[in-house]
């Protein structure tokens, strides 16, 4: 399954750190890239630095017309999963999502999302039905989707980076590639 993220409602002053974490989490757990509905160029810059250093091909693309991006994605046969605590609980929808979505856009909000998104989405999905965080919701969703496809998000491969961690029981080891 090919997965991209759509980040809505990013506020430049307030959300920089958490939007960066959304992108880093998406990258680490196997998504292809993130569309960012904002003209904030700082997120893309810091993520491309991370990608150069740590490998892989994850991208951030600034967009201005999120509704057109969703419509185009759906016209091309893609499906849309909107993460919201008001949605169907994730475990109840996983089998249907995995069996019908070859290309999946996962929408995560920052501030209150525009109400149309509930209609445009193929699935409004809660990761549990309590408020928490877009980073937590995204991480659990990516992990559950991978597991349902017999894959492990924590074993995502990254090639072409400058450095690589050598996992260790104690201490830190990083090697140059
Ligand atoms: N105050 C905002 C509102 O009223 O819509 C929600 C802010 S919340 C911290 C930001 C995003 O986190 C939401 O748009 C949603 O994507 C995600 N989120 C938070 N809790 C969630 C949950 N239990 N399940 C799925 N997504 C969740």
Backbone and ligand atoms as CSV (ligand in chain L), in Angstrom:
chain,resi,resn,atom,element,x,y,z
A,1,UNK,N,N,0.851,-1.201,0.000
A,1,UNK,CA,C,0.000,0.000,0.000
A,1,UNK,C,C,0.888,1.254,0.000
A,2,UNK,N,N,0.569,2.172,-0.936
A,2,UNK,CA,C,1.298,3.446,-0.972
A,2,UNK,C,C,0.545,4.453,-0.087
A,3,UNK,N,N,1.281,5.155,0.787
A,3,UNK,CA,C,0.612,6.061,1.743
A,3,UNK,C,C,1.221,7.456,1.681
A,4,UNK,N,N,0.364,8.471,1.558
A,4,UNK,CA,C,0.828,9.850,1.744
A,4,UNK,C,C,-0.016,10.505,2.854
A,5,UNK,N,N,0.557,11.546,3.439
A,5,UNK,CA,C,-0.115,12.269,4.527
A,5,UNK,C,C,-0.565,13.625,3.999
A,6,UNK,N,N,-1.743,14.063,4.434
A,6,UNK,CA,C,-2.173,15.444,4.190
A,6,UNK,C,C,-2.325,16.123,5.546
A,7,UNK,N,N,-1.506,17.141,5.767
A,7,UNK,CA,C,-1.546,17.869,7.041
A,7,UNK,C,C,-2.348,19.151,6.852
A,8,UNK,N,N,-3.464,19.262,7.576
A,8,UNK,CA,C,-4.333,20.434,7.464
A,8,UNK,C,C,-4.220,21.322,8.703
A,9,UNK,N,N,-4.400,22.624,8.497
A,9,UNK,CA,C,-4.554,23.545,9.628
A,9,UNK,C,C,-3.270,23.923,10.337
A,10,UNK,N,N,-2.120,23.698,9.675
A,10,UNK,CA,C,-0.825,24.036,10.291
A,10,UNK,C,C,-0.712,25.545,10.533
A,11,UNK,N,N,-0.451,25.932,11.785
A,11,UNK,CA,C,-0.225,27.348,12.111
A,11,UNK,C,C,1.274,27.558,12.284
A,12,UNK,N,N,1.832,28.488,11.497
A,12,UNK,CA,C,3.290,28.605,11.403
A,12,UNK,C,C,3.944,28.801,12.768
A,13,UNK,N,N,3.414,29.675,13.574
A,13,UNK,CA,C,4.049,29.924,14.874
A,13,UNK,C,C,3.882,28.744,15.817
A,14,UNK,N,N,2.667,28.206,15.839
A,14,UNK,CA,C,2.303,27.297,16.912
A,14,UNK,C,C,2.609,25.823,16.635
A,15,UNK,N,N,2.540,25.423,15.356
A,15,UNK,CA,C,2.552,23.982,15.048
A,15,UNK,C,C,3.845,23.466,14.437
A,16,UNK,N,N,4.879,24.309,14.386
A,16,UNK,CA,C,6.079,23.877,13.668
A,16,UNK,C,C,6.658,22.567,14.210
A,17,UNK,N,N,6.745,22.501,15.508
A,17,UNK,CA,C,7.374,21.317,16.110
A,17,UNK,C,C,6.517,20.075,15.878
A,18,UNK,N,N,5.212,20.209,16.081
A,18,UNK,CA,C,4.370,19.002,15.971
A,18,UNK,C,C,4.210,18.589,14.511
A,19,UNK,N,N,4.159,19.557,13.588
A,19,UNK,CA,C,4.075,19.185,12.161
A,19,UNK,C,C,5.361,18.497,11.722
A,20,UNK,N,N,6.495,18.963,12.236
A,20,UNK,CA,C,7.762,18.277,11.947
A,20,UNK,C,C,7.703,16.851,12.484
A,21,UNK,N,N,7.127,16.676,13.663
A,21,UNK,CA,C,7.024,15.327,14.225
A,21,UNK,C,C,6.063,14.451,13.431
A,22,UNK,N,N,4.995,15.046,12.916
A,22,UNK,CA,C,4.089,14.285,12.031
A,22,UNK,C,C,4.880,13.758,10.831
A,23,UNK,N,N,5.678,14.643,10.218
A,23,UNK,CA,C,6.448,14.242,9.031
A,23,UNK,C,C,7.512,13.197,9.381
A,24,UNK,N,N,8.223,13.401,10.474
A,24,UNK,CA,C,9.273,12.439,10.854
A,24,UNK,C,C,8.665,11.067,11.167
A,25,UNK,N,N,7.519,11.077,11.812
A,25,UNK,CA,C,6.847,9.821,12.154
A,25,UNK,C,C,6.361,9.123,10.886
A,26,UNK,N,N,5.761,9.902,9.993
A,26,UNK,CA,C,5.290,9.336,8.718
A,26,UNK,C,C,6.458,8.706,7.971
A,27,UNK,N,N,7.565,9.419,7.906
A,27,UNK,CA,C,8.762,8.919,7.214
A,27,UNK,C,C,9.285,7.640,7.865
A,28,UNK,N,N,9.410,7.694,9.188
A,28,UNK,CA,C,10.003,6.552,9.894
A,28,UNK,C,C,9.153,5.295,9.770
A,29,UNK,N,N,7.837,5.474,9.619
A,29,UNK,CA,C,6.939,4.312,9.632
A,29,UNK,C,C,6.378,3.987,8.252
A,30,UNK,N,N,7.057,4.465,7.213
A,30,UNK,CA,C,6.777,3.905,5.879
A,30,UNK,C,C,5.925,4.712,4.925
A,31,UNK,N,N,5.522,5.953,5.292
A,31,UNK,CA,C,4.769,6.756,4.313
A,31,UNK,C,C,5.726,7.320,3.261
A,32,UNK,N,N,5.146,7.700,2.134
A,32,UNK,CA,C,5.965,8.166,0.998
A,32,UNK,C,C,6.324,9.654,1.097
A,33,UNK,N,N,5.373,10.471,1.603
A,33,UNK,CA,C,5.614,11.909,1.678
A,33,UNK,C,C,4.432,12.598,2.341
A,34,UNK,N,N,4.539,13.922,2.484
A,34,UNK,CA,C,3.478,14.681,3.155
A,34,UNK,C,C,3.136,15.935,2.368
A,35,UNK,N,N,1.835,16.144,2.144
A,35,UNK,CA,C,1.346,17.400,1.585
A,35,UNK,C,C,1.025,18.304,2.768
A,36,UNK,N,N,1.544,19.532,2.736
A,36,UNK,CA,C,1.363,20.462,3.860
A,36,UNK,C,C,0.587,21.674,3.370
A,37,UNK,N,N,-0.610,21.835,3.905
A,37,UNK,CA,C,-1.483,22.930,3.498
A,37,UNK,C,C,-1.053,24.221,4.209
A,38,UNK,N,N,0.061,24.757,3.760
A,38,UNK,CA,C,0.639,25.957,4.368
A,38,UNK,C,C,1.781,26.427,3.478
A,39,UNK,N,N,2.119,27.718,3.594
A,39,UNK,CA,C,3.295,28.180,2.840
A,39,UNK,C,C,4.552,28.172,3.716
A,40,UNK,N,N,4.477,27.494,4.840
A,40,UNK,CA,C,5.649,27.368,5.717
A,40,UNK,C,C,6.699,26.487,5.031
A,41,UNK,N,N,7.812,27.094,4.625
A,41,UNK,CA,C,8.840,26.312,3.925
A,41,UNK,C,C,9.822,25.650,4.893
A,42,UNK,N,N,9.742,26.030,6.181
A,42,UNK,CA,C,10.696,25.513,7.164
A,42,UNK,C,C,10.564,24.010,7.406
A,43,UNK,N,N,9.341,23.496,7.326
A,43,UNK,CA,C,9.134,22.064,7.608
A,43,UNK,C,C,9.824,21.234,6.517
A,44,UNK,N,N,9.569,21.599,5.255
A,44,UNK,CA,C,10.182,20.864,4.144
A,44,UNK,C,C,11.700,20.896,4.230
A,45,UNK,N,N,12.219,22.056,4.626
A,45,UNK,CA,C,13.679,22.200,4.701
A,45,UNK,C,C,14.238,21.250,5.777
A,46,UNK,N,N,13.622,21.264,6.952
A,46,UNK,CA,C,14.193,20.411,8.009
A,46,UNK,C,C,13.993,18.928,7.694
A,47,UNK,N,N,12.908,18.586,7.001
A,47,UNK,CA,C,12.710,17.164,6.671
A,47,UNK,C,C,13.667,16.737,5.555
A,48,UNK,N,N,13.947,17.628,4.600
A,48,UNK,CA,C,14.890,17.192,3.556
A,48,UNK,C,C,16.305,17.076,4.123
A,49,UNK,N,N,16.620,17.879,5.135
A,49,UNK,CA,C,17.918,17.701,5.822
A,49,UNK,C,C,17.967,16.337,6.533
A,50,UNK,N,N,16.847,15.995,7.177
A,50,UNK,CA,C,16.795,14.695,7.877
A,50,UNK,C,C,16.920,13.548,6.877
A,51,UNK,N,N,16.272,13.687,5.736
A,51,UNK,CA,C,16.318,12.620,4.728
A,51,UNK,C,C,17.729,12.473,4.147
A,52,UNK,N,N,18.396,13.611,3.908
A,52,UNK,CA,C,19.768,13.542,3.391
A,52,UNK,C,C,20.665,12.817,4.400
A,53,UNK,N,N,20.426,13.089,5.654
A,53,UNK,CA,C,21.271,12.510,6.710
A,53,UNK,C,C,20.956,11.044,6.968
A,54,UNK,N,N,19.652,10.746,7.012
A,54,UNK,CA,C,19.242,9.415,7.483
A,54,UNK,C,C,18.743,8.499,6.368
A,55,UNK,N,N,18.595,9.039,5.164
A,55,UNK,CA,C,18.258,8.184,4.024
A,55,UNK,C,C,16.788,8.181,3.643
A,56,UNK,N,N,16.494,7.459,2.582
A,56,UNK,CA,C,15.126,7.339,2.088
A,56,UNK,C,C,14.756,8.476,1.147
A,57,UNK,N,N,13.488,8.499,0.763
A,57,UNK,CA,C,13.051,9.449,-0.269
A,57,UNK,C,C,11.835,10.275,0.174
A,58,UNK,N,N,11.572,10.334,1.463
A,58,UNK,CA,C,10.399,11.064,1.966
A,58,UNK,C,C,10.462,12.543,1.559
A,59,UNK,N,N,9.333,13.096,1.169
A,59,UNK,CA,C,9.271,14.498,0.730
A,59,UNK,C,C,8.161,15.242,1.473
A,60,UNK,N,N,8.286,16.570,1.523
A,60,UNK,CA,C,7.191,17.439,1.987
A,60,UNK,C,C,6.893,18.402,0.858
A,61,UNK,N,N,5.611,18.485,0.475
A,61,UNK,CA,C,5.217,19.396,-0.600
A,61,UNK,C,C,4.207,20.404,-0.048
A,62,UNK,N,N,4.505,21.695,-0.171
A,62,UNK,CA,C,3.541,22.717,0.253
A,62,UNK,C,C,2.428,22.819,-0.781
A,63,UNK,N,N,1.202,22.867,-0.301
A,63,UNK,CA,C,0.059,22.995,-1.206
A,63,UNK,C,C,-0.814,24.157,-0.737
A,64,UNK,N,N,-1.676,24.661,-1.653
A,64,UNK,CA,C,-2.569,25.752,-1.273
A,64,UNK,C,C,-4.040,25.330,-1.407
A,65,UNK,N,N,-4.289,24.260,-2.213
A,65,UNK,CA,C,-5.696,23.885,-2.466
A,65,UNK,C,C,-5.921,22.443,-2.022
A,66,UNK,N,N,-6.108,22.263,-0.717
A,66,UNK,CA,C,-6.202,20.898,-0.187
A,66,UNK,C,C,-7.383,20.127,-0.769
A,67,UNK,N,N,-8.500,20.854,-1.052
A,67,UNK,CA,C,-9.681,20.151,-1.559
A,67,UNK,C,C,-9.412,19.585,-2.954
A,68,UNK,N,N,-8.721,20.382,-3.792
A,68,UNK,CA,C,-8.378,19.895,-5.134
A,68,UNK,C,C,-7.427,18.713,-5.053
A,69,UNK,N,N,-6.508,18.738,-4.072
A,69,UNK,CA,C,-5.566,17.616,-3.925
A,69,UNK,C,C,-6.327,16.327,-3.581
A,70,UNK,N,N,-7.308,16.457,-2.701
A,70,UNK,CA,C,-8.102,15.276,-2.331
A,70,UNK,C,C,-8.904,14.783,-3.526
A,71,UNK,N,N,-9.525,15.718,-4.258
A,71,UNK,CA,C,-10.359,15.316,-5.399
A,71,UNK,C,C,-9.516,14.625,-6.455
A,72,UNK,N,N,-8.334,15.189,-6.725
A,72,UNK,CA,C,-7.447,14.595,-7.733
A,72,UNK,C,C,-7.003,13.194,-7.281
A,73,UNK,N,N,-6.664,13.086,-6.010
A,73,UNK,CA,C,-6.231,11.789,-5.460
A,73,UNK,C,C,-7.336,10.740,-5.652
A,74,UNK,N,N,-8.585,11.150,-5.387
A,74,UNK,CA,C,-9.703,10.214,-5.517
A,74,UNK,C,C,-10.001,9.894,-6.979
A,75,UNK,N,N,-9.876,10.902,-7.846
A,75,UNK,CA,C,-10.087,10.652,-9.289
A,75,UNK,C,C,-9.082,9.629,-9.819
A,76,UNK,N,N,-7.865,9.679,-9.240
A,76,UNK,CA,C,-6.821,8.730,-9.664
A,76,UNK,C,C,-6.968,7.359,-8.990
A,77,UNK,N,N,-8.065,7.176,-8.251
A,77,UNK,CA,C,-8.335,5.863,-7.643
A,77,UNK,C,C,-7.870,5.730,-6.206
A,78,UNK,N,N,-7.301,6.814,-5.635
A,78,UNK,CA,C,-6.832,6.749,-4.249
A,78,UNK,C,C,-7.987,6.851,-3.253
A,79,UNK,N,N,-7.725,6.362,-2.045
A,79,UNK,CA,C,-8.709,6.449,-0.956
A,79,UNK,C,C,-8.207,7.428,0.103
A,80,UNK,N,N,-9.144,7.939,0.913
A,80,UNK,CA,C,-8.807,8.964,1.901
A,80,UNK,C,C,-9.286,8.540,3.289
A,81,UNK,N,N,-8.342,8.540,4.224
A,81,UNK,CA,C,-8.633,8.196,5.618
A,81,UNK,C,C,-8.391,9.454,6.450
A,82,UNK,N,N,-9.427,9.951,7.089
A,82,UNK,CA,C,-9.298,11.146,7.937
A,82,UNK,C,C,-9.228,10.709,9.401
A,83,UNK,N,N,-8.149,11.114,10.078
A,83,UNK,CA,C,-8.002,10.760,11.493
A,83,UNK,C,C,-8.742,11.764,12.363
A,84,UNK,N,N,-9.741,11.288,13.081
A,84,UNK,CA,C,-10.525,12.130,13.973
A,84,UNK,C,C,-11.048,11.277,15.121
A,85,UNK,N,N,-10.995,11.808,16.317
A,85,UNK,CA,C,-11.450,11.009,17.465
A,85,UNK,C,C,-12.943,10.675,17.385
A,86,UNK,N,N,-13.679,11.337,16.471
A,86,UNK,CA,C,-15.120,11.086,16.349
A,86,UNK,C,C,-15.437,9.933,15.392
A,87,UNK,N,N,-14.393,9.370,14.765
A,87,UNK,CA,C,-14.635,8.392,13.710
A,87,UNK,C,C,-14.846,6.974,14.210
A,88,UNK,N,N,-14.955,6.051,13.234
A,88,UNK,CA,C,-15.045,4.615,13.526
A,88,UNK,C,C,-13.718,4.181,14.149
A,89,UNK,N,N,-13.783,3.382,15.187
A,89,UNK,CA,C,-12.535,2.975,15.844
A,89,UNK,C,C,-11.672,2.141,14.884
A,90,UNK,N,N,-10.389,2.492,14.807
A,90,UNK,CA,C,-9.464,1.911,13.825
A,90,UNK,C,C,-9.547,0.390,13.668
A,91,UNK,N,N,-9.525,-0.387,14.770
A,91,UNK,CA,C,-9.536,-1.841,14.566
A,91,UNK,C,C,-10.773,-2.342,13.828
A,92,UNK,N,N,-11.875,-1.587,13.927
A,92,UNK,CA,C,-13.110,-2.017,13.259
A,92,UNK,C,C,-13.078,-1.753,11.751
A,93,UNK,N,N,-12.139,-0.925,11.295
A,93,UNK,CA,C,-12.099,-0.561,9.872
A,93,UNK,C,C,-10.888,-1.118,9.132
A,94,UNK,N,N,-9.903,-1.585,9.867
A,94,UNK,CA,C,-8.643,-2.022,9.239
A,94,UNK,C,C,-8.865,-3.047,8.107
A,95,UNK,N,N,-9.654,-4.101,8.302
A,95,UNK,CA,C,-9.784,-5.086,7.215
A,95,UNK,C,C,-10.309,-4.455,5.925
A,96,UNK,N,N,-11.319,-3.582,6.038
A,96,UNK,CA,C,-11.873,-2.938,4.840
A,96,UNK,C,C,-10.842,-2.012,4.182
A,97,UNK,N,N,-10.112,-1.268,4.984
A,97,UNK,CA,C,-9.115,-0.330,4.421
A,97,UNK,C,C,-8.044,-1.119,3.668
A,98,UNK,N,N,-7.518,-2.137,4.309
A,98,UNK,CA,C,-6.417,-2.899,3.702
A,98,UNK,C,C,-6.882,-3.630,2.441
A,99,UNK,N,N,-8.136,-4.050,2.412
A,99,UNK,CA,C,-8.578,-4.802,1.236
A,99,UNK,C,C,-9.036,-3.897,0.092
A,100,UNK,N,N,-9.234,-2.601,0.354
A,100,UNK,CA,C,-9.745,-1.750,-0.740
A,100,UNK,C,C,-8.816,-0.592,-1.131
A,101,UNK,N,N,-7.812,-0.270,-0.310
A,101,UNK,CA,C,-6.984,0.907,-0.629
A,101,UNK,C,C,-5.576,0.494,-1.070
A,102,UNK,N,N,-5.289,0.704,-2.354
A,102,UNK,CA,C,-3.907,0.484,-2.835
A,102,UNK,C,C,-3.098,1.752,-2.609
A,103,UNK,N,N,-3.766,2.897,-2.760
A,103,UNK,CA,C,-3.137,4.203,-2.532
A,103,UNK,C,C,-3.968,4.921,-1.479
A,104,UNK,N,N,-3.332,5.283,-0.367
A,104,UNK,CA,C,-4.082,5.843,0.761
A,104,UNK,C,C,-3.525,7.197,1.170
A,105,UNK,N,N,-4.422,8.193,1.264
A,105,UNK,CA,C,-4.056,9.501,1.809
A,105,UNK,C,C,-4.587,9.555,3.242
A,106,UNK,N,N,-3.706,9.839,4.198
A,106,UNK,CA,C,-4.132,9.954,5.604
A,106,UNK,C,C,-4.139,11.430,5.976
A,107,UNK,N,N,-5.315,11.934,6.368
A,107,UNK,CA,C,-5.472,13.353,6.698
A,107,UNK,C,C,-5.370,13.536,8.202
A,108,UNK,N,N,-4.456,14.435,8.628
A,108,UNK,CA,C,-4.363,14.758,10.053
A,108,UNK,C,C,-4.521,16.259,10.233
A,109,UNK,N,N,-5.265,16.649,11.246
A,109,UNK,CA,C,-5.520,18.060,11.514
A,109,UNK,C,C,-4.544,18.622,12.526
A,110,UNK,N,N,-4.611,19.948,12.663
A,110,UNK,CA,C,-3.875,20.641,13.722
A,110,UNK,C,C,-4.942,21.386,14.519
A,111,UNK,N,N,-5.363,22.544,13.997
A,111,UNK,CA,C,-6.534,23.204,14.581
A,111,UNK,C,C,-7.773,22.472,14.029
A,112,UNK,N,N,-8.950,22.972,14.380
A,112,UNK,CA,C,-10.205,22.355,13.932
A,112,UNK,C,C,-10.206,22.206,12.413
A,113,UNK,N,N,-10.524,21.017,11.913
A,113,UNK,CA,C,-10.468,20.804,10.466
A,113,UNK,C,C,-11.756,21.318,9.805
A,114,UNK,N,N,-11.679,21.683,8.491
A,114,UNK,CA,C,-12.892,22.120,7.799
A,114,UNK,C,C,-13.921,20.977,7.769
A,115,UNK,N,N,-15.210,21.280,7.998
A,115,UNK,CA,C,-16.206,20.206,8.110
A,115,UNK,C,C,-16.346,19.351,6.842
A,116,UNK,N,N,-16.036,19.915,5.658
A,116,UNK,CA,C,-16.182,19.124,4.411
A,116,UNK,C,C,-15.338,17.873,4.414
A,117,UNK,N,N,-14.268,17.893,5.195
A,117,UNK,CA,C,-13.351,16.750,5.165
A,117,UNK,C,C,-14.072,15.456,5.588
A,118,UNK,N,N,-15.075,15.613,6.465
A,118,UNK,CA,C,-15.811,14.422,6.923
A,118,UNK,C,C,-16.582,13.774,5.774
A,119,UNK,N,N,-16.995,14.584,4.807
A,119,UNK,CA,C,-17.742,14.064,3.653
A,119,UNK,C,C,-16.804,13.564,2.570
A,120,UNK,N,N,-15.670,14.251,2.414
A,120,UNK,CA,C,-14.728,13.873,1.351
A,120,UNK,C,C,-13.993,12.567,1.675
A,121,UNK,N,N,-13.827,12.292,2.963
A,121,UNK,CA,C,-13.052,11.096,3.358
A,121,UNK,C,C,-13.846,9.818,3.070
A,122,UNK,N,N,-13.113,8.765,2.686
A,122,UNK,CA,C,-13.740,7.441,2.570
A,122,UNK,C,C,-13.962,6.853,3.954
A,123,UNK,N,N,-13.034,7.165,4.870
A,123,UNK,CA,C,-13.174,6.698,6.250
A,123,UNK,C,C,-12.794,7.823,7.208
A,124,UNK,N,N,-13.659,8.068,8.179
A,124,UNK,CA,C,-13.301,8.913,9.325
A,124,UNK,C,C,-12.971,7.950,10.453
A,125,UNK,N,N,-11.712,8.006,10.889
A,125,UNK,CA,C,-11.203,6.949,11.765
A,125,UNK,C,C,-10.690,7.525,13.082
A,126,UNK,N,N,-11.161,6.953,14.175
A,126,UNK,CA,C,-10.651,7.291,15.503
A,126,UNK,C,C,-9.641,6.240,15.943
A,127,UNK,N,N,-8.562,6.690,16.530
A,127,UNK,CA,C,-7.594,5.758,17.118
A,127,UNK,C,C,-7.956,5.716,18.598
A,128,UNK,N,N,-8.931,4.872,18.895
A,128,UNK,CA,C,-9.687,5.015,20.133
A,128,UNK,C,C,-10.560,6.255,19.961
A,129,UNK,N,N,-11.514,6.444,20.852
A,129,UNK,CA,C,-12.401,7.603,20.717
A,129,UNK,C,C,-12.228,8.570,21.876
A,130,UNK,N,N,-10.943,8.833,22.172
A,130,UNK,CA,C,-10.570,9.843,23.162
A,130,UNK,C,C,-9.628,10.824,22.482
A,131,UNK,N,N,-9.605,12.085,22.919
A,131,UNK,CA,C,-8.657,13.027,22.302
A,131,UNK,C,C,-7.233,12.688,22.703
A,132,UNK,N,N,-6.323,12.719,21.728
A,132,UNK,CA,C,-4.890,12.655,22.063
A,132,UNK,C,C,-4.117,13.474,21.052
A,133,UNK,N,N,-3.270,12.849,20.254
A,133,UNK,CA,C,-2.365,13.635,19.431
A,133,UNK,C,C,-2.327,13.093,18.010
A,134,UNK,N,N,-2.144,13.987,17.039
A,134,UNK,CA,C,-2.025,13.549,15.645
A,134,UNK,C,C,-0.797,12.657,15.435
A,135,UNK,N,N,0.259,12.899,16.215
A,135,UNK,CA,C,1.475,12.083,16.062
A,135,UNK,C,C,1.194,10.657,16.549
A,136,UNK,N,N,0.549,10.550,17.700
A,136,UNK,CA,C,0.207,9.221,18.228
A,136,UNK,C,C,-0.780,8.521,17.300
A,137,UNK,N,N,-1.809,9.256,16.854
A,137,UNK,CA,C,-2.835,8.656,15.987
A,137,UNK,C,C,-2.205,8.148,14.694
A,138,UNK,N,N,-1.307,8.939,14.130
A,138,UNK,CA,C,-0.670,8.542,12.868
A,138,UNK,C,C,0.235,7.328,13.070
A,139,UNK,N,N,1.010,7.343,14.138
A,139,UNK,CA,C,1.945,6.231,14.379
A,139,UNK,C,C,1.192,4.910,14.541
A,140,UNK,N,N,0.150,4.938,15.333
A,140,UNK,CA,C,-0.607,3.693,15.562
A,140,UNK,C,C,-1.272,3.243,14.266
A,141,UNK,N,N,-1.814,4.200,13.519
A,141,UNK,CA,C,-2.486,3.845,12.255
A,141,UNK,C,C,-1.504,3.206,11.282
A,142,UNK,N,N,-0.336,3.822,11.113
A,142,UNK,CA,C,0.647,3.265,10.173
A,142,UNK,C,C,1.071,1.874,10.634
A,143,UNK,N,N,1.278,1.720,11.911
A,143,UNK,CA,C,1.693,0.409,12.421
A,143,UNK,C,C,0.601,-0.640,12.187
A,144,UNK,N,N,-0.635,-0.308,12.527
A,144,UNK,CA,C,-1.739,-1.285,12.351
A,144,UNK,C,C,-1.934,-1.641,10.872
A,145,UNK,N,N,-1.793,-0.637,9.994
A,145,UNK,CA,C,-1.948,-0.908,8.555
A,145,UNK,C,C,-0.870,-1.869,8.067
A,146,UNK,N,N,0.355,-1.643,8.523
A,146,UNK,CA,C,1.469,-2.503,8.095
A,146,UNK,C,C,1.268,-3.923,8.619
A,147,UNK,N,N,0.945,-4.028,9.897
A,147,UNK,CA,C,0.758,-5.358,10.494
A,147,UNK,C,C,-0.340,-6.114,9.739
A,148,UNK,N,N,-1.412,-5.419,9.386
A,148,UNK,CA,C,-2.516,-6.074,8.667
A,148,UNK,C,C,-2.102,-6.552,7.285
A,149,UNK,N,N,-1.000,-5.976,6.765
A,149,UNK,CA,C,-0.491,-6.426,5.459
A,149,UNK,C,C,0.691,-7.386,5.616
A,150,UNK,N,N,0.922,-7.820,6.852
A,150,UNK,CA,C,2.022,-8.765,7.107
A,150,UNK,C,C,3.390,-8.104,7.076
A,151,UNK,N,N,3.431,-6.776,7.274
A,151,UNK,CA,C,4.723,-6.073,7.264
A,151,UNK,C,C,4.983,-5.452,8.637
A,152,UNK,N,N,6.220,-4.962,8.812
A,152,UNK,CA,C,6.591,-4.347,10.078
A,152,UNK,C,C,7.090,-2.922,9.814
A,153,UNK,N,N,6.311,-1.939,10.248
A,153,UNK,CA,C,6.684,-0.531,10.010
A,153,UNK,C,C,8.032,-0.191,10.623
A,154,UNK,N,N,8.395,-0.896,11.685
A,154,UNK,CA,C,9.657,-0.587,12.371
A,154,UNK,C,C,10.873,-1.143,11.632
A,155,UNK,N,N,10.622,-1.870,10.555
A,155,UNK,CA,C,11.728,-2.381,9.744
A,155,UNK,C,C,11.765,-1.714,8.371
A,156,UNK,N,N,11.186,-0.529,8.285
A,156,UNK,CA,C,11.249,0.250,7.041
A,156,UNK,C,C,12.719,0.481,6.679
A,157,UNK,N,N,13.027,0.296,5.408
A,157,UNK,CA,C,14.425,0.428,4.954
A,157,UNK,C,C,14.699,1.841,4.449
A,158,UNK,N,N,15.865,2.378,4.773
A,158,UNK,CA,C,16.271,3.713,4.322
A,158,UNK,C,C,17.635,3.603,3.675
A,159,UNK,N,N,17.713,3.967,2.401
A,159,UNK,CA,C,19.029,3.881,1.759
A,159,UNK,C,C,19.464,5.275,1.324
A,160,UNK,N,N,20.752,5.419,1.079
A,160,UNK,CA,C,21.273,6.665,0.507
A,160,UNK,C,C,21.578,7.765,1.505
A,161,UNK,N,N,21.416,7.519,2.808
A,161,UNK,CA,C,21.713,8.561,3.802
A,161,UNK,C,C,23.201,8.648,4.108
A,162,UNK,N,N,23.559,9.714,4.802
A,162,UNK,CA,C,24.978,9.906,5.143
A,162,UNK,C,C,25.403,9.019,6.307
A,163,UNK,N,N,24.472,8.782,7.218
A,163,UNK,CA,C,24.826,8.023,8.428
A,163,UNK,C,C,23.760,6.981,8.747
A,164,UNK,N,N,24.151,6.041,9.584
A,164,UNK,CA,C,23.255,4.941,9.948
A,164,UNK,C,C,23.533,4.548,11.396
A,165,UNK,N,N,22.485,4.279,12.134
A,165,UNK,CA,C,22.659,3.857,13.534
A,165,UNK,C,C,22.943,2.359,13.589
A,166,UNK,N,N,23.906,1.998,14.423
A,166,UNK,CA,C,24.141,0.589,14.719
A,166,UNK,C,C,23.447,0.330,16.055
A,167,UNK,N,N,22.332,-0.415,16.049
A,167,UNK,CA,C,21.589,-0.585,17.303
A,167,UNK,C,C,22.451,-1.265,18.362
A,168,UNK,N,N,22.397,-0.742,19.567
A,168,UNK,CA,C,23.237,-1.263,20.644
A,168,UNK,C,C,22.434,-1.369,21.924
A,169,UNK,N,N,22.792,-2.346,22.730
A,169,UNK,CA,C,22.142,-2.511,24.035
A,169,UNK,C,C,22.470,-1.334,24.959
A,170,UNK,N,N,23.679,-0.792,24.843
A,170,UNK,CA,C,24.076,0.363,25.655
A,170,UNK,C,C,24.987,1.255,24.824
A,171,UNK,N,N,24.926,2.540,25.068
A,171,UNK,CA,C,25.785,3.487,24.345
A,171,UNK,C,C,25.220,3.808,22.974
A,172,UNK,N,N,25.981,4.598,22.217
A,172,UNK,CA,C,25.526,5.054,20.902
A,172,UNK,C,C,26.603,4.714,19.872
A,173,UNK,N,N,26.157,4.151,18.742
A,173,UNK,CA,C,27.105,3.959,17.650
A,173,UNK,C,C,26.433,4.366,16.347
A,174,UNK,N,N,27.117,5.239,15.614
A,174,UNK,CA,C,26.618,5.710,14.316
A,174,UNK,C,C,27.740,5.521,13.322
A,175,UNK,N,N,27.438,4.948,12.158
A,175,UNK,CA,C,28.513,4.814,11.168
A,175,UNK,C,C,28.178,5.637,9.919
A,176,UNK,N,N,29.225,6.104,9.248
A,176,UNK,CA,C,29.039,6.828,7.986
A,176,UNK,C,C,28.828,5.814,6.888
A,177,UNK,N,N,28.017,6.190,5.878
A,177,UNK,CA,C,27.790,5.251,4.784
A,177,UNK,C,C,28.562,5.675,3.540
L,1,LIG,N1,N,-9.055,20.751,18.606
L,1,LIG,C1,C,-9.118,20.091,17.356
L,1,LIG,C2,C,-10.547,19.820,16.937
L,1,LIG,O1,O,-11.440,20.181,17.650
L,1,LIG,O2,O,-10.729,19.234,15.867
L,1,LIG,C3,C,-8.399,18.755,17.413
L,1,LIG,C4,C,-6.951,18.896,17.733
L,1,LIG,S1,S,-6.149,17.342,17.729
L,1,LIG,C5,C,-4.826,17.511,18.815
L,1,LIG,C6,C,-5.338,17.380,16.173
L,1,LIG,C7,C,-5.532,16.162,15.350
L,1,LIG,O3,O,-5.148,15.004,16.057
L,1,LIG,C8,C,-6.941,15.891,14.884
L,1,LIG,O4,O,-7.302,16.675,13.780
L,1,LIG,C9,C,-6.841,14.409,14.511
L,1,LIG,O5,O,-6.321,14.256,13.206
L,1,LIG,C10,C,-5.808,13.881,15.522
L,1,LIG,N2,N,-6.395,13.129,16.629
L,1,LIG,C11,C,-6.429,13.455,17.935
L,1,LIG,N3,N,-7.006,12.493,18.661
L,1,LIG,C12,C,-7.342,11.514,17.799
L,1,LIG,C13,C,-7.968,10.232,17.936
L,1,LIG,N4,N,-8.377,9.750,19.109
L,1,LIG,N5,N,-8.138,9.499,16.825
L,1,LIG,C14,C,-7.732,9.946,15.622
L,1,LIG,N6,N,-7.139,11.134,15.437
L,1,LIG,C15,C,-6.941,11.911,16.508
